[in-house]
Amino acid sequence: MTNDQRSRDVSRRGVLKGTAALTGTAAAAGTAGAYRDAVDVTLPAVQNDGEGRTFSLLGIVGGWMGVAPHEIDAVSNPPLRLIEGEQHRVIWTNGDGATHNFNITSGSAVGDQGEILESTETVSEQGETVALEFTASEEMSEYFCAPHPAQMRGPIELISPDESHELVVHVETEGGDPLGAEVTLDDRHSFSNVAARPDPAEQAEDQQALARFDLLGNGEYELQAWTYGYEQVSETVTIDGGDQEVTVTLPQIEPGEPTTTFGMRLEDGQWVGVSPDSIADQANPTLELEAGETYAIEWENTIGRAQPSGENRHYQPLPGHNLVIASGGDTNELTTYVRSDFLNQAGGEQTVEFVAREEMGVYLDQAQLDAIGEINVQ
């Protein structure tokens, strides 16, 4: 699926070296993660009983951001896996104040192909939340936003009711401490980020780091877990007629000191180079990297946190701004390799350390879709 603008996959492949304070994880249910303050709805933590599912999405012009369940957490335009014949619910929130709605179609959202089967009202106020209940049928193939069909659209996949097994993956250090890491299961991904778990932390039984994959059929799956500063671990997990729970331990490694540290300043609609001299004062400068080398980006948020206008505002604004490193291309399925925390105060600074990969193509701010620069990895 191509579009005229680069949309932003905000899945979190790769994490930072000690940038986020760990918070607890709720045992059963809670609200959306702290980095999406615009969303304030109760979300089920487990959905593996073969009944209809509840999805939560955040709508921004660059694409729908998945919130829940775990398999779509922070994925741009995620596939919605529906159980055929069951009633489902989509809860979506207007994340940027643009005009959005949510539709399900029997064909492509682009080119007026297919029939609109389900639709919600159109809303234009940031923070407004709309719910849609529907029964999944075999005609359903895509969901999209009518005002932004090229960027804001994703696939729908119908699942047999008996494929409802769940895999829970706990990730920890060699010392037994919870660890935020990227977790993939074949072509599906989740993230064991304890800092993004539901609040308040005092309701948690303990500090876990876990990823969930549900609606799994029987068979063997390739499981991988890794994060910056730790070794990547791979193993085979077998699902055979029931739910499964595994623990993955990641040994710590020393990735080395950064070869180059880039200084960047985030302004309204653009990044500005600060250092070294080769990028100084350039708007959205191209970063020249070498595969396998360690780099750091020190960046400053000069614009704080966007505060929507309006009296008696009952919703929270977006969480601020961040730095994401993703693959290049012009599709709405970019892969993200590094994602920083959000900074919400003007003058806030953060350092991102990462190992360059050949697949890296762009860096961007998730909250400002026009603040994007290229990465050239030799």
C-alpha positions as a Markdown table, in Angstrom:
| # | Residue | x | y | z |
|---|---|---|---|---|
| 1 | Met | 0.0 | 0.0 | 0.0 |
| 2 | Thr | 1.7 | 3.2 | -1.1 |
| 3 | Asn | 0.8 | 6.8 | -0.3 |
| 4 | Asp | 1.9 | 10.2 | -1.4 |
| 5 | Gln | 3.4 | 11.0 | 2.0 |
| 6 | Arg | 5.6 | 9.1 | 4.3 |
| 7 | Ser | 3.5 | 7.8 | 7.2 |
| 8 | Arg | 5.1 | 6.8 | 10.4 |
| 9 | Asp | 5.4 | 3.3 | 11.9 |
| 10 | Val | 5.9 | 3.8 | 15.5 |
| 11 | Ser | 6.5 | 0.2 | 16.5 |
| 12 | Arg | 9.4 | 0.1 | 18.9 |
| 13 | Arg | 12.2 | -2.0 | 17.4 |
| 14 | Gly | 15.1 | -1.2 | 19.6 |
| 15 | Val | 15.1 | 0.8 | 22.8 |
| 16 | Leu | 17.3 | 3.3 | 24.6 |
| 17 | Lys | 20.1 | 2.8 | 27.0 |
| 18 | Gly | 18.5 | 3.7 | 30.4 |
| 19 | Thr | 16.3 | 6.6 | 29.4 |
| 20 | Ala | 13.0 | 5.6 | 31.0 |
| 21 | Ala | 12.1 | 5.1 | 34.6 |
| 22 | Leu | 10.3 | 1.8 | 35.2 |
| 23 | Thr | 6.7 | 1.8 | 36.4 |
| 24 | Gly | 4.5 | -1.1 | 37.3 |
| 25 | Thr | 2.2 | -3.2 | 35.2 |
| 26 | Ala | -1.4 | -3.8 | 36.1 |
| 27 | Ala | -2.4 | -7.3 | 36.7 |
| 28 | Ala | -5.6 | -7.4 | 34.7 |
| 29 | Ala | -6.8 | -4.1 | 33.2 |
| 30 | Gly | -6.0 | -0.4 | 33.2 |
| 31 | Thr | -5.7 | 2.7 | 31.1 |
| 32 | Ala | -3.6 | 3.3 | 28.0 |
| 33 | Gly | 0.2 | 3.8 | 28.4 |
| 34 | Ala | 1.5 | 7.1 | 29.8 |
| 35 | Tyr | 3.0 | 8.2 | 26.5 |
| 36 | Arg | -0.5 | 8.4 | 25.0 |
| 37 | Asp | -2.2 | 10.8 | 27.4 |
| 38 | Ala | -4.8 | 11.6 | 24.7 |
| 39 | Val | -6.3 | 8.2 | 25.3 |
| 40 | Asp | -8.2 | 7.6 | 28.6 |
| 41 | Val | -10.3 | 4.4 | 28.2 |
| 42 | Thr | -10.3 | 1.2 | 30.1 |
| 43 | Leu | -8.4 | -1.5 | 28.1 |
| 44 | Pro | -8.4 | -5.3 | 28.7 |
| 45 | Ala | -5.0 | -6.7 | 29.2 |
| 46 | Val | -5.8 | -10.2 | 28.1 |
| 47 | Gln | -8.1 | -11.2 | 25.2 |
| 48 | Asn | -7.8 | -14.9 | 24.5 |
| 49 | Asp | -11.2 | -16.4 | 25.3 |
| 50 | Gly | -12.4 | -16.8 | 21.7 |
| 51 | Glu | -14.9 | -14.0 | 22.1 |
| 52 | Gly | -14.9 | -10.7 | 20.2 |
| 53 | Arg | -12.0 | -8.3 | 20.7 |
| 54 | Thr | -11.7 | -4.6 | 21.7 |
| 55 | Phe | -9.2 | -2.5 | 19.9 |
| 56 | Ser | -8.0 | 1.0 | 20.8 |
| 57 | Leu | -6.5 | 3.3 | 18.2 |
| 58 | Leu | -5.2 | 6.9 | 18.1 |
| 59 | Gly | -5.9 | 8.8 | 14.9 |
| 60 | Ile | -3.4 | 11.2 | 13.5 |
| 61 | Val | -3.0 | 12.4 | 9.9 |
| 62 | Gly | 0.1 | 10.3 | 9.4 |
| 63 | Gly | -1.7 | 7.0 | 10.2 |
| 64 | Trp | -3.7 | 5.2 | 12.9 |
| 65 | Met | -1.5 | 4.4 | 15.9 |
| 66 | Gly | -2.3 | 1.1 | 17.7 |
| 67 | Val | -2.9 | 1.3 | 21.4 |
| 68 | Ala | -4.4 | -2.1 | 22.4 |
| 69 | Pro | -4.3 | -5.1 | 22.5 |
| 70 | His | -0.5 | -5.7 | 22.9 |
| 71 | Glu | 0.0 | -7.0 | 19.4 |
| 72 | Ile | -0.8 | -3.6 | 17.9 |
| 73 | Asp | 0.7 | -1.4 | 20.6 |
| 74 | Ala | 2.5 | 1.5 | 18.9 |
| 75 | Val | 2.2 | 0.0 | 15.4 |
| 76 | Ser | 1.2 | 2.4 | 12.6 |
| 77 | Asn | -1.9 | 1.3 | 10.7 |
| 78 | Pro | -1.9 | -2.1 | 12.4 |
| 79 | Pro | -3.7 | -5.2 | 11.0 |
| 80 | Leu | -6.9 | -5.8 | 12.9 |
| 81 | Arg | -7.3 | -9.5 | 13.5 |
| 82 | Leu | -11.0 | -10.2 | 13.9 |
| 83 | Ile | -12.8 | -13.4 | 15.0 |
| 84 | Glu | -15.3 | -14.3 | 12.3 |
| 85 | Gly | -18.9 | -14.1 | 13.5 |
| 86 | Glu | -18.1 | -12.4 | 16.9 |
| 87 | Gln | -19.0 | -8.9 | 17.9 |
| 88 | His | -16.0 | -6.5 | 18.2 |
| 89 | Arg | -15.4 | -3.0 | 19.4 |
| 90 | Val | -13.1 | -0.3 | 18.1 |
| 91 | Ile | -12.4 | 2.7 | 20.4 |
| 92 | Trp | -10.6 | 5.5 | 18.6 |
| 93 | Thr | -9.4 | 8.9 | 19.7 |
| 94 | Asn | -8.7 | 12.0 | 17.6 |
| 95 | Gly | -5.0 | 12.5 | 18.4 |
| 96 | Asp | -4.2 | 15.7 | 16.4 |
| 97 | Gly | -7.4 | 17.8 | 16.1 |
| 98 | Ala | -7.7 | 17.1 | 12.3 |
| 99 | Thr | -11.0 | 15.8 | 10.9 |
| 100 | His | -11.2 | 12.0 | 11.2 |
| 101 | Asn | -13.6 | 9.1 | 11.1 |
| 102 | Phe | -13.3 | 5.4 | 11.1 |
| 103 | Asn | -14.7 | 3.1 | 8.4 |
| 104 | Ile | -14.6 | -0.6 | 7.5 |
| 105 | Thr | -14.8 | -1.5 | 3.8 |
| 106 | Ser | -15.2 | -4.6 | 1.7 |
| 107 | Gly | -12.5 | -3.4 | -0.7 |
| 108 | Ser | -9.7 | -0.9 | -1.0 |
| 109 | Ala | -10.0 | 2.5 | 0.7 |
| 110 | Val | -8.2 | 4.2 | -2.2 |
| 111 | Gly | -10.0 | 4.6 | -5.5 |
| 112 | Asp | -13.6 | 4.1 | -4.2 |
| 113 | Gln | -13.3 | 0.4 | -4.5 |
| 114 | Gly | -15.6 | -1.7 | -2.4 |
| 115 | Glu | -18.5 | -0.9 | -0.1 |
| 116 | Ile | -18.4 | 0.8 | 3.3 |
| 117 | Leu | -19.8 | -1.7 | 5.7 |
| 118 | Glu | -19.4 | 0.1 | 9.0 |
| 119 | Ser | -18.7 | 3.8 | 9.8 |
| 120 | Thr | -18.5 | 6.3 | 12.7 |
| 121 | Glu | -19.3 | 9.9 | 12.9 |
| 122 | Thr | -16.6 | 12.5 | 11.9 |
| 123 | Val | -14.9 | 14.4 | 14.7 |
| 124 | Ser | -12.5 | 17.3 | 14.6 |
| 125 | Glu | -11.6 | 18.0 | 18.2 |
| 126 | Gln | -8.4 | 16.6 | 19.6 |
| 127 | Gly | -9.1 | 14.1 | 22.4 |
| 128 | Glu | -12.6 | 13.2 | 21.3 |
| 129 | Thr | -13.2 | 9.5 | 21.5 |
| 130 | Val | -15.7 | 7.4 | 19.4 |
| 131 | Ala | -16.6 | 3.7 | 19.8 |
| 132 | Leu | -17.9 | 1.4 | 17.0 |
| 133 | Glu | -19.4 | -2.0 | 17.6 |
| 134 | Phe | -19.8 | -4.5 | 14.8 |
| 135 | Thr | -19.8 | -8.2 | 13.9 |
| 136 | Ala | -16.8 | -9.4 | 12.0 |
| 137 | Ser | -17.7 | -10.9 | 8.5 |
| 138 | Glu | -15.7 | -12.3 | 5.6 |
| 139 | Glu | -16.5 | -9.2 | 3.5 |
| 140 | Met | -14.4 | -7.0 | 5.6 |
| 141 | Ser | -10.9 | -6.2 | 4.2 |
| 142 | Glu | -9.7 | -2.8 | 5.2 |
| 143 | Tyr | -10.3 | 0.1 | 7.7 |
| 144 | Phe | -9.6 | 3.7 | 6.9 |
| 145 | Cys | -10.3 | 7.4 | 7.6 |
| 146 | Ala | -12.4 | 9.0 | 4.9 |
| 147 | Pro | -10.6 | 12.4 | 4.9 |
| 148 | His | -7.2 | 10.7 | 4.8 |
| 149 | Pro | -7.6 | 7.4 | 3.1 |
| 150 | Ala | -4.1 | 7.2 | 1.6 |
| 151 | Gln | -2.2 | 7.6 | 5.0 |
| 152 | Met | -4.8 | 6.3 | 7.5 |
| 153 | Arg | -5.7 | 2.8 | 6.4 |
| 154 | Gly | -4.9 | -0.7 | 7.4 |
| 155 | Pro | -5.8 | -4.4 | 6.7 |
| 156 | Ile | -8.4 | -6.6 | 8.4 |
| 157 | Glu | -7.7 | -10.3 | 8.9 |
| 158 | Leu | -10.4 | -12.8 | 9.7 |
| 159 | Ile | -9.4 | -15.5 | 12.2 |
| 160 | Ser | -11.1 | -18.8 | 13.0 |
| 161 | Pro | -12.7 | -18.9 | 16.5 |
| 162 | Asp | -10.6 | -21.8 | 17.6 |
| 163 | Glu | -7.3 | -19.9 | 17.0 |
| 164 | Ser | -7.4 | -18.2 | 20.4 |
| 165 | His | -4.3 | -19.4 | 22.2 |
| 166 | Glu | -2.1 | -16.8 | 23.9 |
| 167 | Leu | 1.7 | -16.6 | 24.4 |
| 168 | Val | 3.0 | -14.4 | 27.3 |
| 169 | Val | 6.7 | -13.6 | 27.1 |
| 170 | His | 8.5 | -12.3 | 30.2 |
| 171 | Val | 11.8 | -10.5 | 29.5 |
| 172 | Glu | 14.4 | -10.0 | 32.2 |
| 173 | Thr | 18.1 | -9.4 | 32.8 |
| 174 | Glu | 20.5 | -12.1 | 34.1 |
| 175 | Gly | 19.8 | -10.7 | 37.6 |
| 176 | Gly | 16.1 | -11.3 | 37.2 |
| 177 | Asp | 15.1 | -7.6 | 36.8 |
| 178 | Pro | 12.3 | -6.7 | 34.3 |
| 179 | Leu | 13.7 | -5.4 | 31.0 |
| 180 | Gly | 12.0 | -3.4 | 28.2 |
| 181 | Ala | 12.8 | -5.2 | 24.9 |
| 182 | Glu | 11.5 | -5.7 | 21.4 |
| 183 | Val | 9.9 | -9.1 | 21.1 |
| 184 | Thr | 9.0 | -10.7 | 17.8 |
| 185 | Leu | 7.0 | -13.9 | 17.1 |
| 186 | Asp | 7.4 | -14.8 | 13.4 |
| 187 | Asp | 6.2 | -11.7 | 11.7 |
| 188 | Arg | 4.3 | -10.3 | 14.7 |
| 189 | His | 5.8 | -8.0 | 17.3 |
| 190 | Ser | 5.2 | -6.6 | 20.8 |
| 191 | Phe | 7.2 | -4.7 | 23.3 |
| 192 | Ser | 7.9 | -5.6 | 26.9 |
| 193 | Asn | 8.1 | -1.9 | 28.0 |
| 194 | Val | 7.3 | -1.7 | 31.7 |
| 195 | Ala | 7.4 | 2.1 | 31.4 |
| 196 | Ala | 4.4 | 2.0 | 29.1 |
| 197 | Arg | 2.3 | -0.2 | 31.3 |
| 198 | Pro | -1.0 | 1.1 | 32.8 |
| 199 | Asp | -0.9 | 3.5 | 35.7 |
| 200 | Pro | -1.1 | 3.9 | 38.6 |
| 201 | Ala | 1.9 | 1.8 | 39.5 |
| 202 | Glu | 0.8 | 1.1 | 43.0 |
| 203 | Gln | -2.0 | -1.1 | 41.7 |
| 204 | Ala | 0.6 | -3.5 | 40.2 |
| 205 | Glu | 1.4 | -6.8 | 41.9 |
| 206 | Asp | 5.0 | -6.5 | 40.7 |
| 207 | Gln | 7.2 | -4.9 | 38.1 |
| 208 | Gln | 7.0 | -7.2 | 35.1 |
| 209 | Ala | 8.3 | -6.8 | 31.6 |
| 210 | Leu | 6.1 | -8.9 | 29.3 |
| 211 | Ala | 4.8 | -9.1 | 25.8 |
| 212 | Arg | 1.6 | -10.8 | 24.8 |
| 213 | Phe | 0.6 | -12.5 | 21.5 |
| 214 | Asp | -3.0 | -13.9 | 21.2 |
| 215 | Leu | -5.1 | -15.6 | 18.6 |
| 216 | Leu | -2.3 | -18.1 | 17.9 |
| 217 | Gly | -2.9 | -21.4 | 16.1 |
| 218 | Asn | -1.1 | -24.6 | 16.9 |
| 219 | Gly | 2.5 | -24.9 | 15.6 |
| 220 | Glu | 6.0 | -23.7 | 16.0 |
| 221 | Tyr | 6.9 | -20.0 | 16.2 |
| 222 | Glu | 10.3 | -18.3 | 16.1 |
| 223 | Leu | 10.7 | -16.0 | 19.1 |
| 224 | Gln | 13.3 | -13.2 | 19.3 |
| 225 | Ala | 14.0 | -10.6 | 21.9 |
| 226 | Trp | 16.6 | -7.9 | 22.0 |
| 227 | Thr | 17.3 | -4.4 | 23.1 |
| 228 | Tyr | 20.2 | -2.0 | 23.0 |
| 229 | Gly | 23.0 | -3.0 | 25.3 |
| 230 | Tyr | 21.8 | -6.6 | 25.5 |
| 231 | Glu | 22.4 | -9.7 | 23.5 |
| 232 | Gln | 19.7 | -10.8 | 21.0 |
| 233 | Val | 18.1 | -14.2 | 22.1 |
| 234 | Ser | 16.2 | -16.5 | 19.7 |
| 235 | Glu | 14.3 | -19.7 | 20.5 |
| 236 | Thr | 11.5 | -21.8 | 19.1 |
| 237 | Val | 8.1 | -21.8 | 21.0 |
| 238 | Thr | 5.5 | -24.5 | 20.3 |
| 239 | Ile | 1.8 | -23.8 | 20.7 |
| 240 | Asp | -0.1 | -27.1 | 21.2 |
| 241 | Gly | -3.8 | -26.7 | 22.1 |
| 242 | Gly | -3.4 | -24.2 | 24.9 |
| 243 | Asp | -1.9 | -21.0 | 26.3 |
| 244 | Gln | 1.8 | -20.7 | 26.9 |
| 245 | Glu | 4.1 | -18.6 | 29.1 |
| 246 | Val | 7.9 | -18.3 | 28.7 |
| 247 | Thr | 10.7 | -16.3 | 30.3 |
| 248 | Val | 13.5 | -14.9 | 28.2 |
| 249 | Thr | 16.8 | -13.8 | 29.8 |
| 250 | Leu | 18.9 | -11.3 | 27.9 |
| 251 | Pro | 22.7 | -11.2 | 28.8 |
| 252 | Gln | 24.1 | -7.6 | 28.9 |
| 253 | Ile | 26.8 | -6.7 | 26.4 |
| 254 | Glu | 29.0 | -3.6 | 25.9 |
| 255 | Pro | 28.1 | -2.0 | 22.5 |
| 256 | Gly | 31.0 | 0.4 | 22.7 |
| 257 | Glu | 31.3 | 4.1 | 22.9 |
| 258 | Pro | 29.6 | 6.2 | 20.2 |
| 259 | Thr | 31.7 | 6.7 | 17.0 |
| 260 | Thr | 29.9 | 10.0 | 16.5 |
| 261 | Thr | 27.5 | 12.1 | 18.6 |
| 262 | Phe | 25.1 | 14.2 | 16.6 |
| 263 | Gly | 23.5 | 17.3 | 18.2 |
| 264 | Met | 20.0 | 18.1 | 17.0 |
| 265 | Arg | 17.4 | 20.7 | 17.9 |
| 266 | Leu | 13.7 | 20.0 | 17.3 |
| 267 | Glu | 11.8 | 23.1 | 16.2 |
| 268 | Asp | 8.3 | 23.7 | 14.8 |
| 269 | Gly | 8.1 | 21.4 | 11.8 |
| 270 | Gln | 11.8 | 20.5 | 11.5 |
| 271 | Trp | 15.0 | 19.3 | 13.0 |
| 272 | Val | 18.0 | 21.6 | 13.0 |
| 273 | Gly | 21.6 | 20.3 | 13.1 |
| 274 | Val | 23.8 | 21.6 | 15.9 |
| 275 | Ser | 26.9 | 19.4 | 15.7 |
| 276 | Pro | 29.2 | 18.3 | 14.2 |
| 277 | Asp | 30.0 | 21.2 | 11.9 |
| 278 | Ser | 29.0 | 19.1 | 8.8 |
| 279 | Ile | 25.3 | 19.3 | 9.8 |
| 280 | Ala | 25.3 | 22.6 | 11.8 |
| 281 | Asp | 22.3 | 24.9 | 11.1 |
| 282 | Gln | 21.0 | 22.5 | 8.4 |
| 283 | Ala | 17.2 | 21.8 | 8.4 |
| 284 | Asn | 16.6 | 18.0 | 8.6 |
| 285 | Pro | 20.2 | 17.2 | 7.8 |
| 286 | Thr | 21.1 | 13.8 | 6.4 |
| 287 | Leu | 23.0 | 11.6 | 8.9 |
| 288 | Glu | 25.8 | 9.6 | 7.5 |
| 289 | Leu | 26.4 | 6.3 | 9.4 |
| 290 | Glu | 28.3 | 3.1 | 9.0 |
| 291 | Ala | 26.6 | -0.2 | 9.7 |
| 292 | Gly | 27.5 | -1.9 | 12.9 |
| 293 | Glu | 28.9 | 1.2 | 14.5 |
| 294 | Thr | 27.5 | 2.8 | 17.7 |
| 295 | Tyr | 26.1 | 6.4 | 17.5 |
| 296 | Ala | 24.4 | 8.9 | 19.8 |
| 297 | Ile | 21.9 | 11.7 | 19.0 |
| 298 | Glu | 21.6 | 14.4 | 21.7 |
| 299 | Trp | 18.5 | 16.4 | 20.9 |
| 300 | Glu | 16.6 | 19.2 | 22.5 |
| 301 | Asn | 12.8 | 19.8 | 22.5 |
| 302 | Thr | 12.5 | 23.6 | 21.9 |
| 303 | Ile | 8.7 | 23.7 | 21.5 |
| 304 | Gly | 7.5 | 21.9 | 24.6 |
| 305 | Arg | 4.1 | 20.2 | 24.4 |
| 306 | Ala | 1.3 | 21.1 | 22.1 |
| 307 | Gln | -1.7 | 22.4 | 24.1 |
| 308 | Pro | -5.0 | 22.3 | 22.2 |
| 309 | Ser | -7.0 | 25.5 | 22.5 |
| 310 | Gly | -10.6 | 25.6 | 23.9 |
| 311 | Glu | -12.3 | 26.3 | 27.2 |
| 312 | Asn | -13.3 | 23.5 | 29.7 |
| 313 | Arg | -11.0 | 21.1 | 28.0 |
| 314 | His | -11.7 | 17.6 | 29.4 |
| 315 | Tyr | -9.0 | 15.7 | 27.6 |
| 316 | Gln | -5.2 | 15.5 | 27.7 |
| 317 | Pro | -3.0 | 16.8 | 24.9 |
| 318 | Leu | -0.5 | 14.6 | 23.1 |
| 319 | Pro | 2.5 | 13.6 | 25.2 |
| 320 | Gly | 5.1 | 15.9 | 23.6 |
| 321 | His | 7.8 | 15.0 | 21.0 |
| 322 | Asn | 10.2 | 12.2 | 20.5 |
| 323 | Leu | 12.9 | 10.9 | 18.2 |
| 324 | Val | 12.3 | 7.8 | 16.1 |
| 325 | Ile | 14.6 | 6.0 | 13.7 |
| 326 | Ala | 12.8 | 4.0 | 11.0 |
| 327 | Ser | 13.2 | 2.3 | 7.7 |
| 328 | Gly | 12.9 | 4.5 | 4.6 |
| 329 | Gly | 10.4 | 4.2 | 1.8 |
| 330 | Asp | 7.0 | 5.7 | 0.9 |
| 331 | Thr | 4.6 | 3.1 | 2.3 |
| 332 | Asn | 2.5 | 3.2 | 5.4 |
| 333 | Glu | 4.3 | 0.2 | 6.8 |
| 334 | Leu | 7.6 | 1.6 | 7.9 |
| 335 | Thr | 9.6 | -0.4 | 10.5 |
| 336 | Thr | 10.9 | 1.5 | 13.5 |
| 337 | Tyr | 14.3 | 0.5 | 15.0 |
| 338 | Val | 14.7 | 3.1 | 17.7 |
| 339 | Arg | 12.2 | 5.1 | 19.6 |
| 340 | Ser | 12.9 | 7.6 | 22.4 |
| 341 | Asp | 10.7 | 8.7 | 25.3 |
| 342 | Phe | 8.5 | 11.7 | 24.8 |
| 343 | Leu | 9.8 | 15.1 | 26.1 |
| 344 | Asn | 7.0 | 17.5 | 27.0 |
| 345 | Gln | 8.9 | 20.6 | 28.3 |
| 346 | Ala | 10.6 | 23.3 | 26.2 |
| 347 | Gly | 14.3 | 23.0 | 26.8 |
| 348 | Gly | 14.1 | 19.3 | 27.6 |
| 349 | Glu | 17.1 | 17.2 | 26.4 |
| 350 | Gln | 17.6 | 13.5 | 25.7 |
| 351 | Thr | 20.4 | 11.3 | 24.4 |
| 352 | Val | 19.6 | 8.3 | 22.2 |
| 353 | Glu | 22.3 | 5.7 | 21.6 |
| 354 | Phe | 21.9 | 3.0 | 19.0 |
| 355 | Val | 23.8 | 0.7 | 16.6 |
| 356 | Ala | 23.4 | 1.6 | 12.9 |
| 357 | Arg | 21.7 | -1.0 | 10.7 |
| 358 | Glu | 21.6 | -1.0 | 6.9 |
| 359 | Glu | 17.8 | -0.9 | 7.1 |
| 360 | Met | 17.6 | 2.5 | 8.8 |
| 361 | Gly | 16.4 | 5.2 | 6.4 |
| 362 | Val | 14.9 | 8.2 | 8.3 |
| 363 | Tyr | 14.6 | 9.9 | 11.6 |
| 364 | Leu | 11.5 | 11.7 | 12.6 |
| 365 | Asp | 9.3 | 13.2 | 15.4 |
| 366 | Gln | 6.2 | 11.2 | 15.9 |
| 367 | Ala | 4.1 | 14.2 | 16.9 |
| 368 | Gln | 5.2 | 16.4 | 13.9 |
| 369 | Leu | 4.9 | 14.5 | 10.7 |
| 370 | Asp | 6.9 | 17.1 | 8.7 |
| 371 | Ala | 9.9 | 16.9 | 11.0 |
| 372 | Ile | 11.8 | 14.2 | 9.2 |
| 373 | Gly | 15.4 | 13.7 | 7.9 |
| 374 | Glu | 17.2 | 11.0 | 6.0 |
| 375 | Ile | 19.7 | 8.5 | 7.3 |
| 376 | Asn | 22.4 | 7.1 | 4.9 |
| 377 | Val | 24.0 | 3.9 | 6.2 |
| 378 | Gln | 27.1 | 2.6 | 4.3 |
